């Protein structure tokens, strides 16, 4: 048995274990006495340093958790791509909104060939259009002539983000027409129109969500925090707003928009209408959260420290509910996009010449096109993809926003 | 299994998957629980006391944890021995055992009782489920149990809801619930931590009386050394997922052999100690669970000077019997 090195106790009739135990006790005593206060302090600060390293911030935890959810990552990437394309829509779209190829109306989607004679050189075949002499039906024939695609070439002019003039497009088909999603009744390229329409559709959502989030946050938190008569009034207001049947309300409100308004004005009016209805959900959720948070000890502590209501709301309650707000935002964006689409589809929202996905779908609003020209419905697929992407992203954020539960 | 024992835990290892990697919550725990004895399980927070209890009950969260190695042998009332680590955690066997032959008292009497059901219903549920009694008989039995835990006017209180009970009464109701099926093993996970000292004393007293009456073996988990001193026959001291010392209560309190146990005992103030002596906390801190020191996990904090190389041996330090019934995991006692 190895002796613990220490002065040791005088050994009476102690057995070796008892002796060892006493020796260890003595060692602790020595150790404590040797250390002065400064050393102890250094140790404590070292301890909290180590703890700080160990404890990562809430945002790091949220990110780590979010990263594990593959569907959410995929959703996030898709959403990002959509907005990126929408932002630089003029560059990605080969043609402007109103560039018409009247001859090639209702042209089916063209196949893009990538390999030409063993080299990577994308091309489409030239289209020859005419009418069937007997039925007068439009027919498009593919000829053998190749139209090569040129990348980063000049085409229709536009302004980047409405500021800088440019005429460079991602791809062009000099001497012919490239239409990967076909053309519509007036011979306009569907792909260009979808890309350009994304600008309106996606940003109506963004703008509308910002508006309804502000309404929802302010009213929801005020309602939960102050309670009493304020709560009563806001909750009844929410009930009234929710009690309105949505579509007739939209119809009434958009009928009230003066017909003479400019495109931009109508556009903002439509988002305003959407957000005036959309805020109630967030307000209810936040009220519930704040109702429980305002009873928590840290809010009481803030009040004891003399913090004002404003300070408590902005320093403590809004950060505490931020996760919830972000989640509601991502989940209500697709709702906004869908609402715009349905409004425009019904002819109540945006009208041509503004082009949004809803407007595109409205133009395809008849049985004949569904049967003969199914490609004019391609905006629907584009919408489905982005809505799904938003839902995956929102789900991932919701799961990640509370990183402390397993 | 040794006929003296009702529960034998051998080399139990439990792993937890976390975002930062695998944590070995329990890293080779072995102990025996004899019939009718009280074993105290002490140690700092996070050393694996509760995890041990939950693995015996097979109540570990399934998605993030798993029993990686080891055996938990349990003798049922009918004499059959079962290795609980291989039992389906949702199967009928473990459900027959839980609440019936192994019962648990939780730390939080407030959250462990359902606010939607009367105390009587909650006690009767276990009785009807395990003993196969009818509603009438179960109610009689529940009243008896509440009487046994000294809830006056039990016949009336049986129809009360948890919020109508005081904290001490709730804890007593929990104990009644745990004991109503006469379990051979009772796992008490910090049963008195939420209570004030007078009630604490009453509850401990009660547990001891009931133990004598029903002949249950108790595993008492706590970091309150006073409670342990009051209750335990034997004490197992845990540090970072390992048992570092097991001995009878007197030995652990009078002459503990492991440096950690010595430090633990020294850091408790003694009642009636007239001298103004300083407390002697164990220096250093519990290591990060992801980087448990190799060899003896305690060696960076150990006060012994000129530590032998065996302390850092990655294969670990074995538990050796230094005197009859006194096991220590320390190189000081290596043969």
Interface residues (C-beta under 8 A of the other chain):
Chain A: X1 X2 X4 X5 X6 X15 X17 X18 X20 X21 X22 X24 X25 X27 X28 X29 X30 X31 X32 X35 X43 X47 X50 X54 X61 X64 X65 X68 X406
Chain B: X19 X61 X63 X64 X254 X255 X256 X257 X259 X262 X263 X266 X278 X280 X281 X282 X283 X284 X285 X288 X303 X304 X305 X306 X308 X322 X323 X326 X331 X332 X333 X334 X335
